[in-house]
Amino acid sequence: MALTLDTYRLLGRSGLRVSPLALGTATFGNEWGWGSEPDDARTLFETYVERGGNFVDTAASYGGSERLLGDLTRGRRESLVLATKYSTLRTPGDPNSGGSHRKNLFASVENSLRSLGTDYLDLLYVHVWDAATPGEEVLRGMDDLVRQGKVLYLGMSNAPAWEISRLQAIADLRGWSPLVALQIEYSLINRAGERDLIPMAESLGLGVLPFSPLGGGVLSGKYTRADLTPSGERGRKSFNAGLGMVTDRTLAIADVVREVAAEVERTPAQVALAWNLGRPGVTAPVIGARTPEQLRGNLDALTLDLTDDQTARLDAASTLDLGYPHDVLTGDHLRAVMSGGLTIESRR
């Protein structure tokens, strides 16, 4: 079924309505050595909003992204869902300007509020799990911000499933604000979230918001076998290659994406996004772009319906070994000893 940006979805166990594609703004500004100048960022933002988009994603560590968004959202703040993140180091040399603890939480949120020119955040994530800070301290601090009206909803990113599930149980038991969102890396080249994170999110009421749904651009077709050898040049392409996203395996998956794209007369990026949009548990992939043409192309993925055969081929090309205990629990042996060959239907 074709979607539009104003075909809104509920975010996890909340009543918050969000667009099925979120606008990622890590490319707003060029502090990283790539990205969009302010005028280009404005064009990207306007393109997204004019098509009905309301879900905008940033972070305290995205350079000047929050400040740019503060200018762009002025006068229409109430119609937008603004999400930001905290926990990464904000001031080199200051140990308390990073981490998930209460001091950094409150300081980071106040800084984000000033940069964004708003008095509340719709959604706040823990950006990176901090094993040095007790989970109860994180939860209570975030709950205090909700009670103060500075934050409305809470989420997690880049954290183990067992830690998130423990925190959700604590929040429920103590009457603290629950987690409603989970942002993870998830794409055809990285389906590791299917082991535990996505099933956990579905069970505990967290909407899944995949970042890097194009695998750092690998699935858009911009990489070739020549990129298996790093060039040494500075830029987004060499950055992703250095992260290990460009391998024989990922390029083989990209080949299948291109084959499907040729069949449906769409771009590889649109095929990869359409696959992501249709995955169980996924609420809204987070897409970024440097140019309006890239953004419009990515948004057109909403109108693409893959056939069952095309989805199966993409699944097969990117298949994931779930590992223990999942492979054992779904294997023929345990099914036989558990049910003895009986047919048992679940109504859940």
N, C-alpha and C positions, 0 to 999 in steps of 0.2 A: 504494500500500500504506500503510495507516494505521500511524503510528508512535506510540511512547510515549517519555517521557523516559528510560526505562531500556532503550530500544533503542539501545545504545551504538554509537558509531562510532570507528574508529581515527583518531588525529590525525596526518595527514600520513604521513611515513615512520617514525613511531614506533609503539610498541605501546601507547600511552596510550589508554585508553577514555574517551570523553567523551559526554555527552548531545547529542542532535541540535539542541537549543536551549540556548544559554548564557544565564545570568542576568546581565544588565548592571546594574551598581550605581552608575552615575553619578547616579542619582536618589536614592541613599541619603544623606539629609541635605539641608538646604535652603540651603547656602551660596551656591547659584547664584541664589536668589530663587524657586526652585521645587523640588519634590522631596518626599521622604517624611521625616516625623519618625521618631525611633528606634523607637517602638512599631509604626508602620506598616511600616518597613523590616523589622522582625522578622517581621511577618505575611507580607510578600512572600517573604522568605527561606524561612520554614517552608512556605509553599504550594508553592514550587518543589521543595524537598528532599523533602517528603512524597509528591510525585508521581514521585519517582525521579530528580530532577535532581542532577547532581554537578559541573557546570561553571560556575564563578562568575568573573566578569570585573570587574576594578577597575583603578585607576591611581593613581600617586602624586599626580596633579593633580586627582583627583575629590573635593576637599574632605575631609570627614570619613568618606568611604566606607570606607577601609581600617580605621579605628578601629572603626567600627560592625561591620564584618565580623569583626574580631578578637573581639568579644563574641559574635557570632552563631555563629561556628564553633567556639567552645570546647567541647571534649569530643567533637567529631566531625570533627576536622581530617583524619584519615587517609582518610576516605571521600570527601573532596572534592578536586576539581582546582581550585586557586586560581591565577588568572592576574592579573598586574599589569604595569604599564608604567613606563618611566622615560624621561627626557631633557627634559621640559618644566621650566621654571624653578620651583624650589621656594621660593627666598628672594629677594624683590625686592631688587635692588641688589647681589646676589652673582653675578658672572658665571659662577663655577664650580659654581653650584647648578642649572645648566641645561646642556643639550648631551649628546652621547652619549659623551663622553670618559671615561677610566678613573676619574678622581676623582669625577665625578658618578655614574657607574655604581655604584661601591662604596658611596658615601654614600647614594644613593637606595635601594639594595637593603637596606642595614642599617636605614634608616628604615622601609621597608615591612615588614621582618621584625618590628620592634618594634610597629608599628601593628597588624599582623595577628595578633600573638601567636603566631608560629610560628618554627621554626628553618630552614624551607626554603620555597621557592616552586616550585610545579609548573611554571609557565610564565612566562617573562619576555620581554616585548616591548621593542624599541626603539620608543618611541611616535611620534616624529617624526624623520625622517632629518636628520642634522646634517652638512651638506657641509663644515664646518670641521674635522671629526675624521676622520682616516684610517680606512677601513673595517677594516684589519688591527688597529688599536687596539681598536675595538669588539668584533670577533670574539674576539681573544685575552682581553680582559677578561671577556667573557661565558663563554668556555671555562674561565677560571680559577675563576669562580664555580661552574660545574658540577663541576669537579674538587674543589672545597671542599665540595660537597654542599649549598650554599645555594640552588642553582637546579637543576632537573632537565631542563627543555626550554627551547628558545629560539625566538623568533619576531620578525617585523618588522611594522611598521605605518606607513602613510603614507610610503612610500619608492618611488623609481622602480624599475621592473622590472629595468633593466640593472644597477643597483647591487646589488639583492638577488641576482640570478643570479651576479654577480661574487663576492659574498661566499660564496655556497654553493659555488662552485667552489674558492675558497681554503680553505674549511673542509674540504672533501673531500680536497684535495691535501695539506694539512698535518696531517690527522688530528685537527682540532679538532671540537668539538660542532657538528653540523649544525643548520640552521634547519628547524623542522618545522611552523611555523604562519605564516600571513599574515592579518592583520586589515586589511580595507579597507572603505571605504564602498561599498555595493553594494545596489541596489534597482531597482525598475521605473523610477524617475525618474533613476537614475544607474547606467548599465551600462558606464561607461568602463573598468572593470576587465576587460572582455571583450577589449579590444584586446591587451593584453600581460600584465597581472598574473596573471589567472586561468590562461591557457595556460601561463605560466611556472611557476606553482605546481603545476599538474598534472604538468608535465614533471620538476620538481626535487623533488617530494615534500613540498610544503607544503600542509597543510590550510587551506582558505579559510574565514575566520570573518567574515562580513559584519557591519559595524555600521551602524546607522541603516537597517535593512531596510524600515522603514515610511516612509522619506524624511522624517524629522523630523515624522511625523504626517500628512503630506500624503496618504498612501495610506490612512490610517484614515478619511478623509472629514471631518475636522474643519475643513478650510479651504474657503472659497468664493471666488468672484470678488471679493467685497468685500475680501478680504485682500490683493489685489494692491496696494492702497494702504496702506502701513504706518500703523498707528494711533498709534505713538509710545508706547504703553503698554509697561511692562516685564514680561517674562515669556517663557516658552518659545515661545509662538506668535509673538510679535513678533521674538524672537531668530532663529527659523528663517526668517521672512519676510525679515529683514535679511540673511541669508546667501544669499539668492537662490533658495531652495528652492520658493518659491511663484511660479509663472509660468503663463502661459496653457498652455504645453506640459505642465507637471507636473499642472495641474488637469484637462487633457484626459485624461491617463493615469489619473488618479484616477476620472474618470467611467466609464471602461471597467472599472476594478476594481469600482466600485459595481454596474455592470450584471451582472458575473459573480457578485458576492455575492448579488444578488437571485435569480439563477437557482438557486444552490445553497443558498439560505436560510442564509447565513453572514454574518459581518461583513466589511467591506472589509479590515480588518486581517488577518483570517484568510486571505483570498484572497491578499493580498500576501505573507504569510509562507509560504504553501503554495507559491507560485511560487518564492520564494527557496530553500526547502528542496529543491526538485527540480532546481536548476541544477547543471550539471556542475562538479565540483571543490569544491562547497560542503560543508563538514563540519557547521558549526553556526552559524546566524545568532545574533547577540547581541541579545537583546530586553531592553528596560527597561519599567518601569511605575511609576506613582505610586500605584495602588490595587490591592487584591487582585482586584477585578473585571476590571480591565484585564489583569492578569497571567494570570488564568484564561482569559480570552478569547483571549489570544495563544497560550497553551499548547494550546488546542483546535485550533489550526491543524495540529497533528500528525495529526489524524484526517481531514483534508480531502484528497481526491484530486481534482485538476482533470482534466477530460477533455483529450484532445489538441486539440480545437477551442478550448476555453477558454484553454489555454496559448498556442495560436497567436494568438489575438486579443490577449492580453496582450503577447505578443512584438511583434506588429505595431504596437500602439499606442505601444510604447516603443522601437521599433527604433533601432539605433545605427549611425551612419556610422563604420565602422572606420578609414577613412582609409588613407593610404599607409604601408607597402606592401601592407597586407592586402587592400585592394580590388583592387589590381592582380594580386596573386598568386592570388586566387580568381576573377578575371574570365575570360570566355570566350576572350579573345585568348591569354593565356598558357597556358591549358589546352590550346588547340589547338596552339600551337607546341611545347609540352613533350611532349604525348602523341600529337599527330597524329590525334586521334579514337579512339585505342585505349582499350579498357577495361582498367584496371589496378586490381586490388583490393589493399588493404592489409590485412595480417593483424595489424597492431599495435594 
